[in-house]
Amino acid sequence: NADQLLAIVREVDSEWFGVNLDTGNFHSADPYQELEQAAPYAITVQVKVEVKPEGQEKQPADLERIIKILRGVGYRGFVAWEYEAAEDARTAIPGYLNQLKALIG
């Protein structure tokens, strides 16, 4: 979870150490809250199209909310796309990329 991740970051306490913020790796009741906690320490970001809140099935990620979180902390680094959803990647990815491009601007 974000608390454990940030405990490591704070213990290392180096400007050369940060977080690869993977939007699909938080599985608490509110993964977006954990993303907000970890986002200030992000040096790279991997965006996934799904999230899996605790006790729930996978659901579409709120890409607009994710980008808002990143902008809110002034993130200006790279955003990698990691697609793991069930829909065929060749048909799904173009739509997601268009949505992400529109959100990033």
C-alpha positions in Angstrom: 0.0 0.0 0.0 1.0 3.7 -0.3 2.0 3.9 3.4 4.5 1.1 3.1 5.8 2.4 -0.2 6.4 5.9 1.2 8.0 4.5 4.4 10.7 3.1 2.1 11.1 6.3 0.2 11.4 8.3 3.4 13.9 5.9 4.8 16.1 6.1 1.7 15.8 9.9 1.9 17.6 10.7 -1.3 16.7 13.1 -4.1 17.9 10.3 -6.4 15.2 7.8 -5.2 11.5 7.9 -6.0 8.5 6.0 -7.1 7.5 4.3 -10.3 3.9 5.1 -9.9 1.9 2.2 -11.3 -1.8 3.1 -11.3 -2.8 -0.6 -11.2 -0.8 -1.5 -8.1 -3.0 -0.1 -5.4 -5.8 -2.4 -4.2 -7.2 -0.6 -1.2 -10.9 0.5 -0.9 -9.8 3.8 -2.6 -6.9 3.3 -4.9 -7.1 6.9 -6.1 -6.4 8.1 -2.5 -3.3 6.0 -2.5 -2.3 7.4 -5.9 -2.6 10.9 -4.4 -0.4 9.9 -1.5 2.4 8.5 -3.7 2.2 10.9 -6.6 4.4 13.6 -5.1 7.3 11.0 -5.1 6.7 9.8 -8.7 9.7 9.9 -11.1 7.9 7.8 -13.7 4.3 6.7 -14.2 2.7 3.6 -15.6 -0.9 4.0 -16.5 -3.2 1.0 -16.6 -6.7 1.0 -18.0 -8.2 -0.8 -15.0 -8.0 -0.6 -11.2 -9.1 -3.2 -8.6 -10.3 -1.7 -5.4 -10.3 -4.1 -2.4 -13.1 -6.6 -2.4 -14.3 -5.6 -5.9 -13.8 -6.7 -9.5 -11.5 -4.9 -11.8 -13.1 -1.7 -13.1 -12.1 0.9 -15.7 -9.6 3.4 -14.4 -10.7 7.0 -14.2 -8.0 8.4 -16.5 -9.3 11.9 -16.0 -8.9 11.6 -12.3 -5.4 10.1 -12.6 -4.2 12.9 -14.9 -5.7 15.4 -12.4 -3.7 13.8 -9.6 -0.5 14.0 -11.6 -1.1 17.6 -12.6 -1.9 18.5 -9.0 1.5 17.5 -7.8 3.3 19.1 -10.8 4.4 15.8 -12.4 6.1 16.5 -15.7 7.8 13.2 -16.5 7.1 10.3 -18.8 3.9 8.4 -18.8 4.2 4.7 -19.9 1.1 2.8 -21.0 0.7 -0.8 -19.7 -2.3 -2.6 -21.1 -3.4 -5.7 -19.3 -7.2 -5.7 -19.9 -9.2 -8.6 -21.5 -10.2 -6.7 -24.6 -7.9 -7.3 -27.6 -5.2 -4.7 -27.4 -5.2 -3.9 -31.1 -8.8 -2.7 -30.9 -8.8 -1.2 -27.4 -5.5 0.8 -27.2 -6.3 3.3 -30.0 -9.4 4.6 -28.0 -7.5 4.7 -24.7 -4.6 6.6 -26.4 -6.9 9.1 -27.9 -8.5 9.6 -24.5 -5.1 10.0 -22.8 -3.8 12.4 -25.4 -6.9 14.6 -25.0 -6.5 14.6 -21.2 -2.8 15.4 -21.3 -3.2 18.0 -24.0 
